[in-house]
């Protein structure tokens, strides 16, 4: 028998529900005979009815093919998801399978059965290398990718036509060279969100990676963003703020997109938006999808959604369920509503005739999801204010990064 419940709950109520959602098996946690798979997901599909229909259909198909197995899918809100999940796991009432993003994997690694222990060779071979790399530690995948996204460089054809340019930038140097000409005509070269509430994954980190730098040292024990590459990236960005090549007000505020210069066709290029986000303002025919900018290398931010298995699950049954969800024929309904892509090379074209999505898909191989490190989110909180201070001229790029790194190293040591 199949049961599904949707949680649109406040945090206190979520704690009560987690205790129920994690107790669906008649056998003890970890029992090899356990045939119930409790799965926690979040609204990747925004429409609640469509989300419910998708998971119900998938569960029905899997249970039909696997008599005696019961799958319970519970949809929880994005808000406070880590608190609810961590509390349930600590109480021994967590899920067997849960949807996690890469920066969550390290936090729950001790509670998980790594995918390297249960992923089939056929599934592993089918994944895009970038997808597997995004969920791996020391080359071993922790979870199974089920979706991908990426943020390429988008340029506004209307702006380039206005200044008589028909070649789009591929490097930092080229965008910098265009910036004075754009400013003279009343346009910005790019739009950078320096608000400390904005995720650095989509703002500063792509520049850090493009300069050849990284957030953490290779062993994860130290901050590395204050390297020469990091200083170069922040100095380059500060040049845009100082020269008025990017809106200065966005360094401290994040207005609704319709209130920005980007929406008014006043920004030439952005690496912080998708084609779907800018289309209502630029118009479909004015969107040009380009590879991410390059300094030392060309890298874009993107995410990989995964299904992770937790200790106590029937490893064989849970692995079969995860593999079932990840199959291209079964994941299409999860991907298309949000414009996501399959992390597998054996998937068919999800967006035939959509030149923007097809061009975006080509960037997936150049995508970085950000660091898999227990301290990743906390370090971001230390670094963002220092970046903002440097952009406002309150400190130098080098001192900003050094000060953030000193605080980050202490935090990383406590987290280990």
N, C-alpha and C positions, 0 to 999 in steps of 0.2 A: 504494500500500500504506500502511496506517495503523499507527502504532505509538504506544503510550501507556505512560508509566512514572510511578509514584508515588514521590516522594522523602520518606521519613520518616527523615531523616538528621541526623547531627551536622554541625556547621559545616564541619569539614575535609572530610568526605565530600561535602558540598554543593558545595564548590569543584570537586571532581573531576567531579561530575555536570554542573555548569553548562557545562563545556567541551564535553561531548558534546551537551547539549541545544541548544546554540547553533550547531551545525555540521551541520545536517541537509540543507543544500542542496548540490547538485552544482555550482552556479554560484557565482561570487564574490558577496560581500556587496554589496548595492546593485544587482545585476544586474536589469535589467528583465524578464529571462526567468525569474527565480527563482520557482519554483512550490511551494516548501515553506514552510509557515507554522509556525514554532516558537512555541508559546504557553505562557507560564508563568502558572499560577494557584495559588491557595492554597485551603485547605479551607473555603470558604464553606459548603459542605454538610459537616457534621461527620462523617456516616457515610461511611467510606472507600468502601464498596461502592456506596452510592448516588451518591457523588461520581463514581466511575469510570463508572458506568452512564450518568449524565447526560451527561458530556463525550463518551463513546464514541458515544452516540446522536446527539449534535449533529454530531460530526465525520463520522459515516457519512452523515448527511443532506446536509451541505455538500459532501462529496467526490462524492456521487452527482450533485448538481446542477452540479458543476464538475469535469468529467473532466480528469484530468491534474494536479490540485492535490492535494497531500498536506498534511494538518494534523497536527501533533504537539503534543499537549497534555501538559504535565508539571506535576504537582501537587507543590508544595514546602511545607514547614512554615512557619508564621507566624514562628517564632523565627529571628532572624538573617537575615531575608529581604533587608533592605537591604544588608547586608554581602555576601551572595552575589551579589545582582543587580549591585551596583556593581562588584564584582571581575570578574564576567563581562563587563560592558560595557567596562571598562577594557582587558580582554584582547581585545576584538573578538569575543567569543564569546557575546554576550547574545542574548536572544530577539527575535523580530520583533514580538510582541505580548505584553503582560503586564498582569496585574490590579494596579491601583494605587489607593490611596486619595488623596483630594485633597491631604493634607499631604505626599505623596510627589512630587507632580507638579513642583513647583518644583525639587526636588533632581535630577530626571532630565530637566528641560526641554531642556537642550542636547543630550541624546541622542535626543530624540523628534522625530517628524514631527507637528506640531500637527494636531489634528482639524479645525481651521479650513481645512486644505488638502485634506482628503479626505472629510469628512463631507458626505453629500448634503443638498440643501436639504429634501427630504422628511423625512429623519431629524431634522434640526435643528428643523423645524417641529413635530415630534411630541413633543419633549421638554418636560417641565414647565420653566417659567422658572427655578425654584429649582434644578433639577438642572443646567441649563446654567451658571447663575451660579456654582455650586459648583466647576466645573472650568475656569473661564475666567480669563484674565488680559487686562486691557484689552479686555474684551468678546469675546475670541476663545477658543473652547474648545480645551483641550489634549488632551483624551481624550473617549471616548464613555461616558456613564453607562450602567450596566447594572442597578443596583439602588439603592434608597434606604431609609433608616430614619429614624426621628425619635423623640424622647423628649418626649412631652407632659406636662402636669401630671396626675399620677394621685392621686386622693383615695380614702381608705378610708371607704366609706359607714357601716361599723360604728362607726367613731370619731365621725363626725358625728352619728349617731343617739344615741350615748351622751351627747353634750352638748346634744342637742335642736336641732341645726342642720340645715337642709335646703338651704341655699344654699352653693354652693362658691365659694371665692375665685378671682377673676380678676386681681387686682392685688396688688402688694406691700402696699399699705395695708390691704386686706381680710385678708390672711393675718396681718399684724402685729396687727390688731384681734382676731382669733380666738385668737391665741397665749396670752394670759393665761387665758382661759376654758378652753382645752385643758389648760394646765398645772395649773389648779386641780382638774381632774378626773383628773390623772395621765397626761396625754397630751402628746406633742410636736407642735408645729406642722409641723415638717419634719425631715428627716434629711440632714445635710450631711457629706460625706466630705472632710476636710481633710488626710488622709494625703498626704504628698508624692509617693507612688507613683500616686495617682489622677490621671487625666487631667483637666486643667482644662477641656477641651472639654465635659465632662459636669457639672462642678461650678461653678466660678466664672464661666467665660466666658458662659454663658447670662444670668447676672445682669448682667454687664458690657454685653452687647448690649441687654438689656431696659432698662437705664438710658440707652441711647443712645450707649454708648462702643464702642471697638474695641481690638483687641490692638496693631495697627500703624497708623502714619500711612497716609494714602491712597497715598503713593508707596512705602510699604514700607521706608523708610530709617530710621525711628525707632520707638521704642515709644510707644504711645498709651494704654496701660491706666492710666497715672497721671493721666488727665484728671479733671475734676470728676465725670464719670459713673462712672469707676472708683472714686474715693474714696467716692462715694455708695453704690455697690454693696457695697464691702467694709465700710463702716460699718453698712449695713443688716444684713449678714450677721453682723457682730460683735455686734450687738444681740441676735440670736437666741441666740448662744453665751453671752453675758453673763447673759441672763435665764433660761437653762435652757429655752429654747423648742426647742432641738435637742440631741441627746445630745452632751455634751462629749467623751466618750471617742473618738468618731469623728473628732475633729479630728486625732488622732495615730495611730489604728489603723484597720485595715480587716478586721474579722472576717468569717467566712462569713455569708452573708445569713441563714441559719437561726438564727444567734446574736444577731441584732440586734433592736432594739425594733420595727423595721419589720415583721419576721416575727411579732412578738407582738401585732400590732394595736394598737400604742402610738403610731403616727405617722400624722398626719392626711393629709399630702400629700408627694409626692416628684416631682422632675423628673429623677432619676438612675436610674430603672428603667423597664422595659417592663411591660406588662400580663402578659405570659407569666411574667416573673420573680416578680411578687408574687402571682399567682393561687394557687399552692400554699399560701400563708399567709393571704391575705385571703379567698379564696374568690371565684369568678367573679362572683357577684351583688353583691359588695361593692366591686368596682372601678368607679370613675367616671373616665372619660377626659375631661379638660378641655383647652382651649387653654392654651398656655404663659402663665405669669404676665406681667403688664404693669406697667412703670413708664412710661417714655417710649414703649415699643413692646412688642409681644408676639413673642418669639423663643424657639425651642427648638433644642437641639443635635440634629443627626442626621448620618448619613454618606451618602456617595454612592460606591458601588463603580464603578470604571471599567475599560475596556480601552484601553490606550495603545499606540501604534505607535512602533517604534523605527527609527532610521536603518539602512538596509541591507535593510529589508523591501521586497518588491514592493508598492508603495503601493496599486495597484489591487486586487490579490488580497487583501491584508491588510485593506483597507477593506471589501471585500465580506464577508469572514469576520466582522469585528467587527459590521457591520450585521446579519448573519445571527444572531449570538448575541443581539444587543440586541432583536430583534423580539419582541413580547409573546408570541407563540405558542411561541417557543423559550426564552425566559427564565423561564417559569413554573416549570419544574423546579428552577431555581437559587434562586428567590425563596421559594417556599412552605415548604421545610423550616426555614428560619431566621426566618420571619415577616416577610420583607422585602417591599418594594413596588416596582412598576415605576416607573422615572423618566419614563415616557411617558404622555401623556394618551389615547393610543389603545388602552390596555390594558383588558381586561375586569376585573371584580371578582374578585380572587384569593381572597377570604374571604367568600363569600355567607353571610349569616346570623350572622356574627361581629361583634357590635356594637362590641366593643372595637377590633378591627382597622379597622373602617370609620370609627370616630371618630378613630383614630390617623392614618389616611390623610388626613383633612381638615387635619391639621397640617403636612403635607409642604411646603405653600407658605410656611410661616413658619419654615422650618428653615435654620440656618446650620451649615456643616460645619467652621468654623474657618478661620483664615487660610492662604492659599497663599503661603508665604514660606519661603525656604531656612532661615531661622533659627527657624522656628516651634517645633520640638520643643526646641531648646536654650533658647529664651526661656522656654518653659514650665518647664523645669528650674530656671531662675533665679527665676521668679516664685512657684512653689508654696511654697518654704520661707518666703518673706516673707509670703505670705498666712497661712500657718499661724502664724507668729510674731505677727502682728497679732491673730488670733483667740484666741491664748493670752495676750494682754495684754503681750507682750514689747516691742511697738513700736506706734505708732499706724498706722491705715490709710494715712494720707497718706505718712508716712515709709517704710512698708513698700513702697508702690508706687513712690515716688520712688527709693528705693535699688535696687529691682529694675529700674526703667527705666534708671537710670544704667549698670548692668552690662549690660543688654540692648542699649543703644545701642552700646556698645563691641563687643559680640559681633556685632551686625548689620553693623557697619562691616567687621569681619574677614571676614564671610561673603560680602560683595558682590564 
